[in-house]
Amino acid sequence: MQAITVQDRAAGVSGLTLSELPHPHAAENDVIVRVHAAGFTPGELEWPGTWTDRAGRDRTPSVPGHELSGVVTELGYGTTGLTVGQRVFGLTDWTRNGSLAQYTAVEARNLAPLPADIDHVTAAALPISGLTAWQGLFDHGHLGTGQSVLVHGSAGGVGSIAVQLAREAGARVIATGRAGDRDTALGLGAHAFVDLEAEKLEDAGEVDVVFDVIGGEILERSTALVRPGGTLVTIAEPVTVHPRDGRAVFFVVEPDRSRLAHLARRLRDGRLQPLVGAVRPLAETASAFAPSERVHGKTIIRVTED
């Protein structure tokens, strides 16, 4: 099968290569998925799990990408809950070969059934972004009706979904980004927008929850915006500066089959729309990791035609 592989950590994006690999093996409780569409996170070439297995052993050449939508072609021993021929979407393991391949082995529990009226490209944009947004806002941030939330990166894959979920939950949503993101964020339901390049972040005022996907200086400055009893949630980096009278949470998204199914129902009902920024073929994965110009939303790799 064809797959995108990485062999040399020092090479970075230039080390992404379209290669021929053996067909994957379905271990116990695995399924083999024929991948139709896949998503990736640009920074994952820096993640330890891209280069080593759970025991810390080198596992190169490895296949990056951790979001997928496709069709089950094989069941491993003891696998239940899914069937051959079923459409599915979800996450691959952080320390195993991922989704940028024609076939991949995935733990069945990390996948959810995909309704027939949701296309694979849209579904592949949902797993990490949707689960991260939900877990950050509600599981960690405890955002509720009538509260306020500031969402950084509101025109990106995670931020755009966070804006939609927070608005539907009855929260006041303040979005941030660049000037060109304003219309996108407001169109997704944000009540206000802060241009981080031309406006003062501090003018946004205090909020109950800050949802950060940027890190660095923006993360540090955001601590002052958390009102007493509120929460700063980030996926960018561990927090070193905490809100004076609130909580700070750094987390890594976790697979959740039931929540994936819930997000798919919202998508079918028209209550949620992943922001797909570009769709590229498998052979163009390297340029998708390092685009020549900024892309709004999430870039998806189309691996197999529907």
C-alpha positions, 0 to 999 in steps of 0.5 A, a space after each residue: 500500500 502507499 503511505 506517507 512516512 517519516 524516517 529522519 526527525 531532523 529533516 522535518 517536513 522535507 522528510 515526508 515521503 510517499 512510500 510503499 509499505 506492507 499491508 497493516 496487521 490487525 492485532 487483538 481488538 483492532 480493525 483495518 480501515 481503508 482510509 478515504 480521508 485523513 487529517 493531521 496536526 502540523 506540529 506532530 512531527 515534534 511529538 515523541 510518539 511520532 518517532 517511538 512506540 509506547 516503550 520508547 523504542 524507535 519505530 521509524 519509518 512511521 506514518 503520521 496523521 491521527 484523524 481518519 474517515 473510511 471503511 472497515 475491511 478487516 477485524 482483529 481477534 476479539 473485535 466487537 462493535 464494528 463490522 466489515 464494510 462499515 463506514 467509520 471515523 475517529 482517531 488512531 493511536 499516538 504511538 502507532 502508524 497513523 492515517 496518512 496511508 491507504 490502510 491503517 490498523 486502529 483500535 476499534 474503541 477509537 472509532 465511531 460509525 459514520 452515517 451514510 449522509 456525511 462525506 469522508 472529507 468532512 468526517 476526517 475534519 471532526 475527530 481531533 478538532 471536535 473532541 478537543 473543543 468539547 473536552 476543553 470547553 465542557 469537561 475541563 472548562 465546565 462552561 455553562 449557559 450564561 457564562 462567557 468564553 474567549 476562544 483563541 484561534 477561532 478560524 482554525 480547526 479546533 477554535 472554529 468548532 469551539 466557537 460553535 459549541 460554546 454559542 449553542 451552549 448559551 455562552 457569550 463567545 469572544 473570538 480572537 485571531 487575525 483581521 482576516 478571521 473576523 468574518 469567519 468567527 462572527 459567521 460561526 456565532 461569535 458575539 465579538 472578535 479581537 484582532 490580535 495584531 491590531 487590538 489589545 487582548 486585555 480589552 476583551 475583559 474578564 471571562 469565565 473560560 479562556 480556551 487557548 490553542 496558541 501558547 507562548 505570550 498569548 497564553 501568559 497574557 490570557 491568565 489576566 482575563 480569567 475572572 475569579 473562579 474561572 478556568 484557563 484551558 490550553 492545548 498548546 503547552 503546560 501552563 507556567 503562569 496561572 490565573 490569580 483566583 482561577 484554575 489552569 488546565 493543559 490537556 491532550 485530547 482523548 478518544 471517545 466513541 460516544 462523543 464522536 457519535 454525538 458530534 456526528 449527530 450535531 453535524 447531521 442536524 446542521 448544528 455543527 460544521 467543521 471548517 475544512 480549509 483545503 483538500 489535497 491528495 496523498 502525494 501532496 502531504 508535505 506541501 500541506 504540512 507547510 503551505 505556502 500561504 495561510 489556510 483557514 480551517 483544517 487541511 484534509 488529505 483525500 487518500 481514496 476517492 469515495 
